[in-house]
Amino acid sequence: MPKVAHPEFSNKKRHSRTLLGVGAAVGLALTATLVGVTAPGLGHLGSEPNAVGAIDAPNPLASLPTIPWEGGPAYWSKFPMAKSAGWTDPGFFPISVFMGKPEHAAQLKSMGVNTYMGAEHDGSLISTITNQGMFVIAQDEWTQDEIGSDSKTVAWFISDECDIGVGCTGANAQENLIDQKSKVKRVLAFGDGRFTMANYSNGVLDTYWAQGTMAELVNLVDVASVDKYAYTSPFVDNQMLQSPHWPVGANPVSAASYGWLADRLRSYQTPEGVHPNWVFIEAAMPLLNDPGSLTVTPEQIDGAVWSAIIHEARGVAYFQHNNGATCGFYSLVDCDQGRLDQIRAINAGIQSLAPVINTQSYQFKFNDTTNTMLKAYQGSAYIFADIGLGQSPGPKRFALPPGVTGTTVEVVGENRTLPVSGHAFGDTFDGEYSHHVYRVSF
């Protein structure tokens, strides 16, 4: 089917070509009151390992079935550059920016971003970025000579949205797949110890894009990501509604859409969980001009990020380029301090929980009214919960897994606890983007 000449895709395509043609600390204490945004801190991670007296106790969750995964931080040990750069550290979680400007490296790092997924090729040295302690996934405009042996350039970015014909040159799905295979083959021939990554888009919807090729596209690379800007683009929302996998009656303008996208990308893996998947979140208005386009709010960013993580995303990517009035073009750099502080807090919360997120998840049904992710870490169960598609905010009750015997539940990063009664606890979720992390000892 011919490609749809929609502003979201054409603008991104033009902008990507323009950019290409032109060339958080664990336990961070953020105590400012941020409306609707929390920055979880893990006082129990390392600082008080024996506080519950149970680090060496048997894990009662071990009898539960597990969620397939790639192995967490150990996955990166397969790639010498990523391994030597410290990606195998359980405290590291990739928080990336798409096509960042090299001179912004220090400012982006202060926001909690640690990785450039592509970097503007504007005549700067790659060290302009990596000397700030930032990692780079370099697109092919950066030559081998320019990258050299730079130890923090950990990967090659193969293409952006090849599934819809933006990053590949084919006239149809099969030709795009052939082109993508050629791009990957070229990079693998470098033999430089760097992993491969590609970003995809409408192909995950299983409508008319990339028919018969999406699984191969996903499995060609070592890491895949997906972008669909549900909070800001009415056109995207309509596209998602056309997917045969979309839950009937669910509202795509929600944080839960980003978790659903993580699930859709994961569904193309063979086997499921074989490599990490990342999810894009818009940081402002992502170069849209369709009627009704919006600027995402920090509360929505927060909900979208955590929905993706709860659905097993192993990294997040911010699309910061903006054509709305709220921020400048680079919305993670050029925006008002209050908004930047809120996004910084979101990233700090992710990084503070990285040692927990980077463990394998267990399958357990806490209730029918939330989406959850269950982890075990240092003698405690961690329950990550948010509002899923077709679910509503309000009071929720969580039944605890067998063997979890704690009598109180810590709401991580919110300075409150909840009582356990009848082997369950209750809490309230105020909005569709609300989420909480709970810690309860074994």
Secondary structure by P-SEA (a helix, b strand, c coil): ccccccaaaaaaaaaaaaaaaccccccccccccccccccccccccccccccccccccccccccccccccccccccccccaaaaaaccccccccccccccccccaaaaaaaaccccccccccccccccccccccbbbbcccccccccccccccccccccccccccccccccccaaaaaaaaaaaaaaaaaccccbbbbbbbcccccccccccccaaaaaacccbbbbbbcccccaaaaaaaaacccccccccccccaaaaaaaaaaaaaccccccbbbbbbbbcccccccccbbbbbcaaaaaaaaaaaaaacccbbbbbcccccccccccccccccaaaaaaaaaaaaaaaaaccccccbbbbbbccccccbbbbbcccbbbbbbbbcccccccbbbbbbcccccccbbbcccccbbbbbcccbbbbbbccccbbbbbbbcc
